[in-house]
Amino acid sequence: MAAVYVREVADLSVEVERADGSATVRLAGDLDKLTAPHFKRVLSGLVAEGCVKIVVDTARLDFCDSSGLWVLVEHQRRAQEGGGWLRLTGVQGVLRRVLDVTGLKAAFDSVLLGQV
């Protein structure tokens, strides 16, 4: 059975669903300077627990600034160091544009444009 928890901080809702040593993290709202620290704690906790196969569903993400982007890139690296990966799904809007413009799409093993 999968464990799910949801927590809202400022303008960001973070829902985590764990199953079989992996996790899906669903984001809704704004991932920015104010909310990135909470998102970072969530991902750091997953990696510390040994959960290094992480899908981040960004379909309901309205905004992402450089703070949020840095958390994604940093935890992609941390997951890889632990023998796993961090993948994105539902990439659209601002996040898609930022990943394309910065060339950071290549930092992820797989940037999926559909749903999980």
HUZIMO-V881702 format. One record per residue. N is the residue number from 1. SS is DSSP state (hx for helix, st for strand, lp for the rest). PSI is psi in degrees with one decimal (none if undefined). D_LAST is the distance of its C-alpha to the last C-alpha in Angstrom with 2 decimals. Layout:
# HUZIMO-V881702
N/SS/PSI/D_LAST + N/SS/PSI/D_LAST
This chain:
# HUZIMO-V881702
1/lp/137.6/17.70 + 2/lp/138.0/15.04 + 3/st/134.8/16.66 + 4/st/135.1/15.41 + 5/st/150.4/17.41 + 6/st/137.6/17.47 + 7/st/135.2/20.01 + 8/st/134.6/21.13 + 9/st/123.2/23.33 + 10/lp/-115.1/25.16 + 11/lp/27.0/22.71 + 12/st/129.1/19.46 + 13/st/130.3/17.44 + 14/st/118.4/15.55 + 15/st/127.7/13.67 + 16/st/129.8/13.21 + 17/st/120.0/11.99 + 18/st/142.8/13.62 + 19/st/127.1/13.67 + 20/lp/46.5/15.79 + 21/lp/7.7/16.49 + 22/st/172.6/13.05 + 23/st/147.3/11.39 + 24/st/127.1/8.48 + 25/st/117.1/10.38 + 26/st/126.4/9.83 + 27/st/143.0/12.63 + 28/st/131.3/14.72 + 29/st/-140.9/18.08 + 30/st/126.4/19.96 + 31/st/101.0/19.51 + 32/lp/-168.1/23.13 + 33/lp/-35.5/26.28 + 34/lp/-34.4/26.55 + 35/lp/-17.8/23.06 + 36/hx/-38.1/22.17 + 37/hx/-38.8/24.41 + 38/hx/-46.3/22.53 + 39/hx/-40.4/19.13 + 40/hx/-42.2/21.04 + 41/hx/-39.7/22.46 + 42/hx/-50.4/19.15 + 43/hx/-40.7/17.89 + 44/hx/-40.2/21.45 + 45/hx/-41.9/21.57 + 46/hx/-47.1/18.52 + 47/hx/-41.2/20.08 + 48/hx/-31.2/23.47 + 49/lp/-4.0/22.29 + 50/lp/7.5/21.27 + 51/lp/96.5/17.52 + 52/lp/11.8/16.86 + 53/st/98.6/13.43 + 54/st/128.8/11.36 + 55/st/126.9/7.97 + 56/st/113.1/8.96 + 57/st/112.4/7.03 + 58/st/13.2/10.04 + 59/st/-31.4/9.62 + 60/st/15.6/12.50 + 61/st/123.6/14.46 + 62/st/-29.2/17.84 + 63/st/146.2/19.64 + 64/st/122.1/19.63 + 65/lp/-171.4/22.98 + 66/hx/-28.7/24.23 + 67/hx/-46.2/24.11 + 68/hx/-40.5/20.35 + 69/hx/-41.2/19.95 + 70/hx/-41.6/22.34 + 71/hx/-42.9/20.41 + 72/hx/-48.0/17.29 + 73/hx/-44.9/19.66 + 74/hx/-42.5/21.73 + 75/hx/-20.0/19.03 + 76/hx/-45.0/17.62 + 77/hx/-45.9/21.24 + 78/hx/-40.6/21.67 + 79/hx/-42.7/18.71 + 80/hx/-40.5/20.14 + 81/hx/-28.5/23.56 + 82/lp/7.8/22.39 + 83/lp/14.4/21.14 + 84/lp/-147.0/17.40 + 85/st/162.6/15.03 + 86/st/121.8/13.03 + 87/st/153.2/10.22 + 88/st/144.9/9.06 + 89/st/157.7/6.31 + 90/lp/22.6/7.74 + 91/lp/124.3/11.07 + 92/lp/177.8/13.92 + 93/hx/-134.1/17.44 + 94/hx/-44.1/19.37 + 95/hx/-43.7/16.91 + 96/hx/-45.2/16.43 + 97/hx/-45.3/20.21 + 98/hx/-42.8/21.04 + 99/hx/-40.2/19.04 + 100/hx/-48.4/20.76 + 101/hx/-40.9/24.16 + 102/hx/-14.7/24.34 + 103/lp/8.3/23.10 + 104/hx/-9.2/20.80 + 105/hx/-34.3/17.85 + 106/hx/-16.6/19.71 + 107/hx/-14.9/19.50 + 108/lp/139.8/15.92 + 109/lp/-39.6/15.41 + 110/lp/120.8/12.46 + 111/st/108.0/11.47 + 112/lp/136.6/8.61 + 113/lp/-8.7/9.40 + 114/lp/-163.2/6.81 + 115/lp/159.7/3.81 + 116/lp/none/0.00
